Amino acid sequence: MNRFDERMLDRDLEEALGHDAPADLRERILAARPSPRRRSTRIRPLPLPAGRRSRQTALFAAAAISLSVIAALVVLWSYVATRPAAPAPGLAGGANAPANAQPAFPLPAPGVHAPQPQPEAEAPQSQPAPRPQEPETLPPSPPQPEPSPKPAPPGEPPRSPESEVERPAPPLPTPRETQPPPTEAPRAERRQLGSVLALPRGARLQVRDSDGESWREAESAALFAGTFLRISDPADLTLGDARVRFEGTLRLGWSEGAVCVDCIERKTRAWCDNLGGRTPLRLGLRELLAYMDDGVACVEAGSSSLEIACIEGSVRAAGAALEAGRFATLSAKGLAKPRDLTAAERQPRLIAGMAPRQLLREDFTEEPAGKLYGGALQDGLVRVEGPGALLAFDISPTLIAVKGAKLRLRYRVMDCSSIYVQFLGEDVRRQFGSEFTQRKQGQWLELEIRLDSLPYDAAGAGGEKMPPNLKLGKFQCYLRGERNCTLEIDWLEIVRE
């Protein structure tokens, strides 16, 4: 860069930085103003505000001056960067150019208020070029306000200003070690007590598992301890080998080896039969409790009492026993004085149309629980063939010949003259049976006979009959007839009406 360009660059920098500002002629111009109506082309300076507004104005003015200086520097840098290179020696404008040569580019005209540059005598080549005059020290400028960041468009993260060093994003907080959500403890398996045997046509049995739940329609026949039942028409249940028919609201439970049948609402009635069975029952209404191990009873809940009608066996309550054929009311004071049952209490309306209680059932789709001694299973039947053939199986567990028990048998014979049906006691020494002559061959027939009508084998037709409460351990049926006679049994059951 030649000496002329350096002086021009210094001059431009002094003007831009304010060291060579023009004289302040505001007072002279205002004094020469001919009329207040005359509008001046110059902008009248505003009075400097005081207080907080003056500080803000000063900050904005400083910011504007800084931006102007930056813009001038950018323009100057552009000019220097795009200026053609200095001419080689011997060319116009060079250091060794002749005196009458003109510069390659016309020199810029000096400013209005700027003093004309004075030609500077060239120093000898051996001496260093004189340093440019140091600019006067400027008064300290007021602090510049930081430009407020522009709001980032929605969906984009805010950006830091260019002048500010970008700071690394703070590390994300380490997630706390959370324990896995507690899993529900497996629900304890409830004891199954029995099942729903039969419902009246069109009736709906409602159930729930606790007092806090809502009633819902029963979807399964299985009954569990803790289940509440509600129905307006009589429904039949099997609880173990006991039979219960009820209407109203009950709660089933299990306590000390007994199935609990608790009445919940007034007017709830229940017919309970565990005669000859192995399932003790506990009948109750809140704190009023009665126990029946072997019997038949009908109970009805009142407001604060439980009416008990003992049909068969006995019922224990409040330290006393209620025998068969007697009626009493159980209250907080104990068991009231018993009386005899009426005919309506012996056969209450509740059991009208009730199916007989089933004590034993064999369908022969599989081998009986007791061992099958004679006969063979074939297509859901048990079959024996030939004169003197025997069909026999053990009754397991043993069955008690209760009052009112009947044998029902569906069978078919071919070329058979008679069959001999027989039950043996658990000790096998007492045998009770009867012979039935067969007149219809090849047809399915049903035989029904009361167990207490079967005579003792050694006593003859007019002798001893099967006594009640006899424990039965075996069933047998003998076949008599032609050489090719056959006997097929489809199903066998013992029921109590």
C-alpha positions as CSV (number, residue, x, y, z in Angstrom):
1,M,0.0,0.0,0.0
2,N,1.5,3.4,-1.0
3,R,1.8,6.4,1.3
4,F,-1.2,8.2,-0.2
5,D,-3.6,5.3,0.3
6,E,-2.4,5.0,3.9
7,R,-3.1,8.7,4.6
8,M,-6.5,8.4,3.0
9,L,-7.3,5.3,5.1
10,D,-6.2,7.2,8.3
11,R,-8.4,10.1,7.3
12,D,-11.4,8.0,6.8
13,L,-10.9,6.2,10.1
14,E,-10.6,9.6,12.0
15,E,-13.8,10.8,10.5
16,A,-15.6,7.5,11.3
17,L,-14.4,7.4,14.8
18,G,-15.3,11.1,15.6
19,H,-11.8,12.5,16.1
20,D,-12.3,15.0,13.2
21,A,-15.9,15.9,13.6
22,P,-17.3,19.1,12.0
23,A,-17.8,22.2,14.2
24,D,-21.0,22.5,16.1
25,L,-23.0,25.2,14.3
26,R,-26.4,24.6,15.9
27,E,-26.5,27.9,17.8
28,R,-25.5,30.0,14.8
29,I,-28.1,28.2,12.6
30,L,-30.9,28.7,15.2
31,A,-30.0,32.4,15.7
32,A,-30.1,33.0,11.9
33,R,-33.6,31.5,11.7
34,P,-35.7,34.3,10.1
35,S,-39.2,33.1,11.2
36,P,-40.6,30.4,13.4
37,R,-42.9,29.4,10.5
38,R,-39.9,28.6,8.4
39,R,-39.2,25.0,8.4
40,S,-35.7,23.8,8.6
41,T,-34.4,20.9,6.7
42,R,-32.3,19.9,9.6
43,I,-33.6,17.9,12.5
44,R,-33.9,19.9,15.6
45,P,-32.1,18.2,18.4
46,L,-34.4,17.0,21.2
47,P,-33.7,18.1,24.7
48,L,-32.0,15.5,26.7
49,P,-34.5,13.7,29.0
50,A,-33.7,13.3,32.6
51,G,-33.8,10.3,34.9
52,R,-34.5,6.8,33.6
53,R,-35.5,7.9,30.1
54,S,-32.3,9.9,29.6
55,R,-30.3,6.8,30.5
56,Q,-32.2,4.6,28.1
57,T,-31.8,7.2,25.3
58,A,-28.1,7.4,25.9
59,L,-27.8,3.6,25.7
60,F,-29.8,3.5,22.4
61,A,-27.6,6.4,21.0
62,A,-24.4,4.5,22.0
63,A,-25.8,1.4,20.3
64,A,-26.5,3.3,17.1
65,I,-23.0,4.8,17.1
66,S,-21.5,1.4,17.6
67,L,-23.5,-0.1,14.7
68,S,-22.4,2.9,12.5
69,V,-18.8,2.3,13.3
70,I,-19.1,-1.4,12.6
71,A,-20.8,-0.6,9.3
72,A,-18.1,1.9,8.3
73,L,-15.4,-0.7,9.1
74,V,-17.2,-3.3,7.0
75,V,-17.4,-0.9,4.0
76,L,-13.7,0.1,4.4
77,W,-12.6,-3.5,4.6
78,S,-14.7,-4.3,1.4
79,Y,-13.0,-1.4,-0.3
80,V,-9.5,-2.5,0.7
81,A,-10.2,-6.1,-0.2
82,T,-11.5,-5.3,-3.7
83,R,-9.0,-2.5,-4.5
84,P,-6.6,-3.4,-7.3
85,A,-3.0,-4.1,-6.4
86,A,-0.4,-1.2,-6.3
87,P,1.1,-0.4,-9.7
88,A,4.4,-1.8,-10.6
89,P,7.5,0.5,-10.6
90,G,7.4,2.8,-13.7
91,L,3.6,2.9,-13.9
92,A,1.3,5.7,-13.1
93,G,0.9,6.2,-9.4
94,G,4.0,4.2,-8.5
95,A,6.8,5.2,-6.4
96,N,9.1,5.8,-9.4
97,A,6.5,7.4,-11.6
98,P,7.4,10.7,-13.5
99,A,6.2,14.0,-12.0
100,N,3.5,14.7,-14.6
101,A,1.9,11.2,-14.4
102,Q,-1.8,11.0,-13.2
103,P,-3.0,8.3,-10.8
104,A,-4.8,5.2,-12.2
105,F,-7.9,6.1,-10.3
106,P,-9.1,9.6,-9.4
107,L,-8.5,10.5,-5.8
108,P,-11.7,11.0,-3.7
109,A,-12.7,14.6,-3.1
110,P,-12.1,15.8,0.4
111,G,-15.0,16.3,2.7
112,V,-16.6,19.6,3.3
113,H,-15.3,20.1,6.8
114,A,-12.2,18.0,6.5
115,P,-8.9,19.8,6.0
116,Q,-7.1,19.2,2.8
117,P,-4.3,16.7,3.0
118,Q,-0.9,18.3,2.8
119,P,1.7,16.7,0.5
120,E,4.3,15.0,2.6
121,A,7.9,15.1,1.6
122,E,9.3,11.8,0.8
123,A,11.8,10.5,3.2
124,P,15.0,9.0,2.0
125,Q,14.8,5.3,1.3
126,S,17.3,4.5,4.1
127,Q,15.1,6.1,6.8
128,P,11.9,4.5,8.0
129,A,8.6,6.1,7.1
130,P,7.2,8.4,9.8
131,R,4.5,6.8,12.0
132,P,1.0,8.3,11.6
133,Q,0.0,10.7,14.3
134,E,-1.7,9.0,17.3
135,P,-5.4,9.8,17.5
136,E,-6.6,11.7,20.5
137,T,-8.0,9.7,23.3
138,L,-11.8,9.6,23.1
139,P,-14.0,10.0,26.2
140,P,-15.3,6.7,27.5
141,S,-18.6,5.9,25.8
142,P,-21.6,4.9,27.9
143,P,-22.2,1.1,28.3
144,Q,-24.0,-0.3,25.4
145,P,-27.2,-2.3,26.1
146,E,-27.2,-5.9,25.0
147,P,-29.7,-6.5,22.2
148,S,-32.6,-8.5,23.4
149,P,-32.8,-11.9,21.8
150,K,-35.4,-12.5,19.2
151,P,-38.1,-15.0,20.2
152,A,-37.5,-18.3,18.5
153,P,-40.2,-19.6,16.2
154,P,-42.5,-22.2,17.7
155,G,-41.1,-25.7,17.6
156,E,-37.4,-24.6,17.5
157,P,-35.0,-24.3,20.5
158,P,-33.9,-20.8,21.4
159,R,-30.5,-19.8,20.0
160,S,-27.8,-18.0,22.0
161,P,-26.5,-14.6,20.6
162,E,-23.5,-14.7,18.3
163,S,-21.5,-12.5,20.6
164,E,-22.0,-14.8,23.5
165,V,-19.9,-17.9,23.8
166,E,-22.2,-20.9,23.4
167,R,-22.3,-22.9,26.6
168,P,-22.7,-26.6,26.6
169,A,-26.1,-27.8,27.5
170,P,-26.4,-28.9,31.1
171,P,-26.5,-32.6,31.6
172,L,-29.8,-34.2,31.9
173,P,-30.8,-35.2,35.4
174,T,-30.1,-38.8,36.1
175,P,-33.5,-40.5,36.5
176,R,-34.1,-41.8,39.9
177,E,-34.0,-45.4,40.4
178,T,-37.6,-46.3,40.8
179,Q,-38.8,-49.5,42.2
180,P,-41.0,-51.6,39.9
181,P,-44.7,-51.0,40.6
182,P,-45.8,-53.4,43.3
183,T,-47.6,-56.3,41.8
184,E,-50.9,-57.4,43.2
185,A,-50.4,-60.2,45.6
186,P,-51.9,-63.4,44.2
187,R,-55.4,-63.8,45.4
188,A,-55.7,-66.7,47.9
189,E,-57.5,-69.6,46.3
190,R,-61.0,-69.8,47.7
191,R,-62.5,-73.0,48.8
192,Q,-65.1,-74.4,46.4
193,L,-68.1,-75.5,48.4
194,G,-70.5,-76.8,45.7
195,S,-72.4,-75.8,42.7
196,V,-75.8,-74.5,41.5
197,L,-78.0,-77.5,40.7
198,A,-81.1,-76.0,39.3
199,L,-82.9,-72.6,38.9
200,P,-86.6,-71.9,38.1
201,R,-87.3,-71.1,34.5
202,G,-86.7,-67.4,33.8
203,A,-85.2,-66.8,37.2
204,R,-81.8,-65.1,37.6
205,L,-79.4,-65.8,40.4
206,Q,-77.3,-62.8,41.4
207,V,-73.9,-63.1,43.1
208,R,-71.2,-61.0,44.6
209,D,-68.0,-61.7,46.5
210,S,-68.2,-59.0,49.3
211,D,-70.5,-56.4,50.8
212,G,-68.8,-53.6,48.9
213,E,-69.4,-55.1,45.5
214,S,-72.4,-54.7,43.2
215,W,-74.7,-57.6,42.4
216,R,-74.0,-59.3,39.1
217,E,-75.7,-62.2,37.3
218,A,-74.1,-65.6,38.1
219,E,-72.0,-66.8,35.1
220,S,-70.8,-70.1,36.6
221,A,-72.4,-72.9,38.5
222,A,-69.4,-73.2,40.9
223,L,-69.9,-71.8,44.5
224,F,-67.1,-70.6,46.7
225,A,-66.7,-69.6,50.3
226,G,-67.5,-66.0,50.8
227,T,-70.0,-65.8,47.9
228,F,-73.3,-63.9,48.4
229,L,-76.4,-65.3,46.6
230,R,-79.7,-63.5,46.0
231,I,-82.8,-64.8,44.2
232,S,-86.5,-64.2,44.5
233,D,-87.6,-67.8,43.5
234,P,-86.4,-71.1,45.0
235,A,-83.0,-72.2,43.7
236,D,-81.3,-75.6,44.3
237,L,-77.7,-75.9,45.5
238,T,-75.4,-78.8,46.2
239,L,-72.9,-78.2,49.1
240,G,-70.6,-81.1,49.4
241,D,-73.1,-84.0,49.6
242,A,-75.8,-81.8,51.2
243,R,-78.7,-80.3,49.4
244,V,-80.0,-76.7,50.0
245,R,-83.0,-74.9,48.5
246,F,-83.4,-71.3,49.3
247,E,-85.1,-68.0,48.3
248,G,-83.9,-64.6,49.5
249,T,-80.3,-63.6,50.3
250,L,-77.6,-66.0,51.6
251,R,-73.9,-65.9,52.3
252,L,-71.9,-69.1,52.0
253,G,-68.8,-69.8,54.1
254,W,-66.5,-72.4,55.7
255,S,-65.8,-72.7,59.4
256,E,-64.3,-75.5,61.4
257,G,-65.1,-78.2,58.8
258,A,-68.7,-77.0,58.3
259,V,-70.3,-75.3,55.4
260,C,-71.9,-72.0,56.6
261,V,-75.3,-71.0,55.3
262,D,-76.0,-67.5,56.7
263,C,-79.3,-65.6,56.1
264,I,-78.6,-62.0,55.3
265,E,-82.1,-60.5,54.9
266,R,-85.4,-60.9,56.6
267,K,-87.8,-63.5,55.1
268,T,-84.9,-65.5,53.7
269,R,-85.8,-69.2,53.8
270,A,-83.7,-72.3,53.3
271,W,-84.4,-76.0,53.2
272,C,-81.2,-77.9,54.2
273,D,-80.8,-81.7,53.9
274,N,-77.5,-83.5,54.9
275,L,-79.2,-86.6,56.2
276,G,-76.9,-89.6,55.8
277,G,-74.2,-87.3,54.4
278,R,-70.7,-86.2,55.3
279,T,-71.1,-82.4,55.1
280,P,-72.0,-80.7,58.4
281,L,-74.0,-77.5,58.0
282,R,-73.9,-74.3,60.1
283,L,-77.1,-72.3,59.8
284,G,-77.2,-68.7,61.0
285,L,-78.5,-65.2,61.2
286,R,-75.7,-62.7,62.3
287,E,-74.7,-63.9,65.8
288,L,-77.5,-66.6,66.0
289,L,-76.0,-70.0,65.0
290,A,-77.4,-73.5,64.7
291,Y,-75.5,-76.7,63.7
292,M,-76.8,-79.8,61.9
293,D,-74.6,-82.8,61.3
294,D,-77.1,-85.3,60.0
295,G,-80.7,-84.2,59.4
296,V,-83.2,-82.2,57.5
297,A,-84.3,-78.7,58.6
298,C,-86.1,-75.6,57.3
299,V,-85.1,-72.2,58.6
300,E,-86.5,-68.7,58.1
301,A,-84.9,-65.4,59.1
302,G,-86.8,-62.8,61.0
303,S,-85.7,-59.4,62.1
304,S,-83.8,-60.6,65.1
305,S,-84.6,-64.3,65.3
306,L,-84.2,-67.6,63.3
307,E,-87.1,-70.0,63.1
308,I,-86.1,-73.6,62.9
309,A,-88.2,-76.6,61.9
310,C,-86.4,-79.9,62.3
311,I,-87.8,-82.6,59.9
312,E,-85.2,-85.4,60.3
313,G,-82.2,-85.9,62.6
314,S,-81.5,-83.1,65.1
315,V,-80.3,-79.5,65.2
316,R,-78.1,-78.0,68.0
317,A,-78.4,-74.4,69.0
318,A,-77.7,-72.3,72.2
319,G,-76.6,-75.4,74.1
320,A,-79.8,-77.4,73.4
321,A,-80.9,-79.9,70.8
322,L,-84.0,-79.7,68.7
323,E,-85.2,-83.2,67.7
324,A,-87.0,-84.4,64.6
325,G,-90.6,-83.3,64.3
326,R,-90.1,-80.2,66.5
327,F,-90.2,-76.4,65.9
328,A,-88.5,-73.6,67.9
329,T,-87.3,-70.0,67.5
330,L,-83.7,-69.1,68.1
331,S,-83.0,-65.6,69.5
332,A,-80.5,-63.8,71.6
333,K,-82.2,-65.3,74.7
334,G,-81.6,-68.8,73.4
335,L,-83.8,-71.5,71.9
336,A,-87.5,-71.0,72.8
337,K,-89.7,-73.8,74.1
338,P,-90.0,-76.4,71.2
339,R,-93.4,-77.6,69.9
340,D,-94.6,-80.2,67.4
341,L,-94.4,-79.5,63.7
342,T,-97.6,-78.8,61.7
343,A,-98.4,-80.5,58.4
344,A,-97.5,-77.3,56.5
345,E,-94.1,-77.1,58.3
346,R,-93.3,-80.7,57.4
347,Q,-94.0,-80.0,53.7
348,P,-93.4,-76.3,53.3
349,R,-94.3,-74.5,50.1
350,L,-90.6,-73.9,49.5
351,I,-89.9,-77.5,48.5
352,A,-92.9,-77.8,46.1
353,G,-91.6,-79.4,42.8
354,M,-88.1,-79.9,44.2
355,A,-86.1,-82.7,42.5
356,P,-85.0,-85.5,44.8
357,R,-81.7,-85.2,46.4
358,Q,-79.1,-87.4,44.7
359,L,-77.1,-89.7,47.0
360,L,-75.3,-91.8,44.3
361,R,-75.0,-91.6,40.5
362,E,-73.1,-93.8,38.1
363,D,-73.3,-93.1,34.3
364,F,-70.7,-95.8,33.4
365,T,-68.9,-93.5,31.0
366,E,-65.9,-94.5,33.1
367,E,-65.2,-97.0,35.8
368,P,-67.0,-96.3,39.1
369,A,-65.0,-94.9,42.0
370,G,-65.2,-98.3,43.6
371,K,-63.7,-101.3,41.8
372,L,-65.8,-102.9,39.0
373,Y,-65.9,-106.7,39.8
374,G,-68.3,-107.9,37.1
375,G,-69.3,-106.6,33.7
376,A,-67.4,-104.6,31.1
377,L,-67.7,-100.9,30.1
378,Q,-68.7,-100.5,26.5
379,D,-69.9,-97.2,24.7
380,G,-71.1,-95.6,27.9
381,L,-72.8,-98.8,29.2
382,V,-71.8,-101.7,31.4
383,R,-72.6,-105.1,30.0
384,V,-72.8,-108.7,31.2
385,E,-73.6,-111.9,29.3
386,G,-74.6,-115.4,30.0
387,P,-76.8,-117.1,32.7
388,G,-75.5,-116.5,36.2
389,A,-73.3,-113.5,35.1
390,L,-72.7,-110.9,37.8
391,L,-72.5,-107.1,37.5
392,A,-70.9,-105.7,40.7
393,F,-69.0,-102.7,42.0
394,D,-68.0,-101.2,45.3
395,I,-69.9,-98.1,46.6
396,S,-67.2,-95.6,47.4
397,P,-67.5,-93.8,49.7
398,T,-70.0,-95.9,51.6
399,L,-73.6,-94.8,51.4
400,I,-76.1,-94.6,54.3
401,A,-79.5,-95.9,53.6
402,V,-81.4,-92.9,54.8
403,K,-85.2,-92.6,55.1
404,G,-86.9,-92.2,51.8
405,A,-83.9,-93.4,49.7
406,K,-84.7,-95.0,46.3
407,L,-82.8,-97.0,43.7
408,R,-83.4,-96.0,40.1
409,L,-82.0,-98.1,37.2
410,R,-82.2,-97.8,33.4
411,Y,-81.5,-101.2,31.8
412,R,-82.1,-103.5,28.8
413,V,-82.2,-107.3,28.7
414,M,-82.1,-110.0,25.9
415,D,-83.2,-113.6,26.4
416,C,-83.4,-112.9,30.1
417,S,-85.9,-114.4,32.5
418,S,-85.1,-112.3,35.6
419,I,-82.5,-110.1,37.4
420,Y,-81.6,-110.2,41.0
421,V,-80.8,-106.7,42.5
422,Q,-78.8,-106.8,45.8
423,F,-77.1,-104.4,48.3
424,L,-74.5,-105.6,50.7
425,G,-73.7,-103.9,54.0
426,E,-70.3,-102.5,54.7
427,D,-69.5,-105.6,56.8
428,V,-70.7,-107.8,53.9
429,R,-72.6,-110.0,56.3
430,R,-76.0,-108.4,55.7
431,Q,-77.4,-108.7,52.2
432,F,-80.7,-107.2,51.1
433,G,-82.1,-107.8,47.6
434,S,-85.1,-108.7,45.5
435,E,-85.7,-110.6,42.2
436,F,-87.5,-108.9,39.2
437,T,-89.1,-111.0,36.5
438,Q,-88.4,-109.7,32.9
439,R,-91.2,-109.8,30.4
440,K,-90.0,-107.2,27.9
441,Q,-86.9,-108.0,25.9
442,G,-84.7,-105.6,23.9
443,Q,-86.3,-102.4,25.3
444,W,-84.9,-99.8,27.6
445,L,-86.7,-100.0,31.0
446,E,-86.5,-98.1,34.3
447,L,-86.7,-99.8,37.6
448,E,-87.5,-97.8,40.8
449,I,-87.6,-99.4,44.3
450,R,-87.3,-98.1,47.8
451,L,-84.3,-99.3,49.7
452,D,-86.2,-99.8,52.9
453,S,-88.5,-102.3,51.0
454,L,-85.6,-104.7,50.1
455,P,-85.8,-107.8,52.4
456,Y,-83.0,-109.5,54.1
457,D,-81.9,-112.5,52.0
458,A,-82.2,-115.0,54.9
459,A,-85.5,-113.8,56.1
460,G,-87.7,-114.5,53.1
461,A,-90.5,-112.4,51.6
462,G,-92.1,-111.5,54.9
463,G,-88.9,-111.1,56.9
464,E,-86.7,-108.2,57.9
465,K,-86.3,-105.2,55.6
466,M,-83.3,-103.0,55.1
467,P,-83.1,-100.8,58.2
468,P,-82.4,-97.1,58.1
469,N,-78.9,-95.8,58.5
470,L,-77.4,-99.0,57.2
471,K,-74.0,-98.4,55.6
472,L,-74.0,-99.8,52.1
473,G,-70.7,-101.0,50.6
474,K,-71.5,-102.9,47.4
475,F,-74.1,-103.2,44.6
476,Q,-74.7,-106.5,42.7
477,C,-77.0,-107.6,40.0
478,Y,-77.3,-111.3,38.9
479,L,-78.5,-112.3,35.4
480,R,-80.8,-115.4,34.8
481,G,-82.0,-116.7,31.5
482,E,-81.0,-118.4,28.3
483,R,-77.5,-119.3,27.2
484,N,-77.0,-116.0,25.3
485,C,-78.9,-113.8,27.7
486,T,-77.5,-110.2,28.2
487,L,-77.9,-107.3,30.5
488,E,-76.9,-103.7,29.8
489,I,-77.2,-100.9,32.3
490,D,-77.2,-97.3,31.1
491,W,-77.1,-95.5,34.5
492,L,-77.8,-96.1,38.1
493,E,-78.6,-93.7,40.9
494,I,-79.8,-93.5,44.5
495,V,-81.9,-90.5,45.5
496,R,-83.9,-89.3,48.5
497,E,-87.3,-87.7,48.1
